[in-house]
Amino acid sequence: MTRAAILLLALLAACGPVSRETAEAQCFERARLAQQPRGMIGIGGGTYGLGAKGEITITSDYLMGRDPAALYDSCVFQRSGEPPSQPLYTRPDWKR
């Protein structure tokens, strides 16, 4: 019984709010992906010949045309219970 109670408490704690800094980091990536798709392409060669690989990430936020700044604000608030420390477009690591 005690093990089940500890597991339940751990699961409930995981659902609680995170720090604003953690929320900003998580939501920044979501806003970045709402701005435009991201991807990579790799080409290489080896003893077995040439090879290629690729990856592209397109989110529903991008497809629906959501504003990255509004998405960032609401995401940070939902995860931390606080507004962001600064607007998305004023962050030095944000590039339009």
C-alpha positions as CSV (number, residue, x, y, z in Angstrom):
1,M,0.0,0.0,0.0
2,T,2.8,2.4,0.8
3,R,4.5,1.9,-2.5
4,A,1.3,2.7,-4.4
5,A,0.8,5.9,-2.3
6,I,4.4,7.1,-3.1
7,L,3.9,6.3,-6.8
8,L,0.6,8.3,-6.8
9,L,2.2,11.3,-5.1
10,A,5.1,11.2,-7.5
11,L,2.7,11.2,-10.5
12,L,0.7,14.1,-9.0
13,A,3.9,16.1,-8.4
14,A,4.8,15.7,-12.0
15,C,1.5,17.3,-13.1
16,G,2.2,20.4,-11.0
17,P,3.5,23.7,-12.3
18,V,7.2,24.1,-13.3
19,S,9.4,27.1,-12.7
20,R,9.0,30.0,-15.0
21,E,12.5,29.5,-16.4
22,T,11.8,25.9,-17.2
23,A,8.5,26.8,-18.8
24,E,10.1,29.5,-20.9
25,A,12.7,27.1,-22.2
26,Q,10.1,24.5,-23.1
27,C,7.7,27.0,-24.7
28,F,10.5,28.8,-26.6
29,E,11.0,25.6,-28.7
30,R,7.3,25.3,-29.3
31,A,7.1,29.0,-30.5
32,R,10.2,28.4,-32.7
33,L,8.5,25.5,-34.4
34,A,5.3,27.6,-34.8
35,Q,7.3,30.2,-36.7
36,Q,8.5,27.8,-39.4
37,P,9.3,24.1,-40.0
38,R,12.7,22.9,-39.0
39,G,14.7,20.1,-40.5
40,M,18.1,18.7,-41.5
41,I,19.5,16.7,-44.4
42,G,22.6,14.6,-44.2
43,I,24.7,13.0,-47.0
44,G,27.7,10.8,-46.4
45,G,29.7,8.0,-47.7
46,G,31.5,5.0,-46.4
47,T,32.7,1.5,-47.3
48,Y,29.1,0.5,-48.3
49,G,28.6,3.5,-50.6
50,L,26.7,6.7,-50.3
51,G,23.9,7.3,-47.9
52,A,21.4,10.1,-47.2
53,K,19.0,10.9,-44.4
54,G,16.7,13.7,-43.6
55,E,14.2,14.9,-41.0
56,I,11.6,17.6,-41.0
57,T,9.4,18.8,-38.1
58,I,6.2,20.6,-38.9
59,T,3.8,21.3,-36.1
60,S,0.0,21.9,-36.1
61,D,0.7,25.3,-34.6
62,Y,2.6,26.2,-37.8
63,L,-0.1,24.7,-40.1
64,M,-2.8,26.6,-38.3
65,G,-0.9,29.9,-38.5
66,R,-0.7,30.5,-34.8
67,D,1.2,33.6,-33.6
68,P,4.4,32.4,-32.0
69,A,4.4,35.2,-29.4
70,A,0.8,34.5,-28.3
71,L,1.5,30.8,-28.2
72,Y,4.6,31.4,-26.1
73,D,2.8,33.6,-23.6
74,S,-0.1,31.2,-23.1
75,C,2.2,28.2,-22.9
76,V,4.4,29.7,-20.2
77,F,1.4,30.8,-18.2
78,Q,-0.2,27.3,-18.5
79,R,2.9,25.5,-17.4
80,S,4.2,27.9,-14.6
81,G,1.2,29.9,-13.6
82,E,3.2,33.1,-14.3
83,P,3.6,35.3,-17.4
84,P,6.9,35.2,-19.2
85,S,9.7,37.3,-17.8
86,Q,9.9,39.1,-21.2
87,P,7.9,39.0,-24.5
88,L,9.1,36.5,-27.0
89,Y,10.1,39.0,-29.7
90,T,12.4,40.9,-27.2
91,R,14.4,37.8,-26.3
92,P,17.9,38.1,-27.7
93,D,17.9,34.5,-28.9
94,W,14.7,35.0,-31.0
95,K,15.3,35.5,-34.7
96,R,12.5,36.5,-37.0
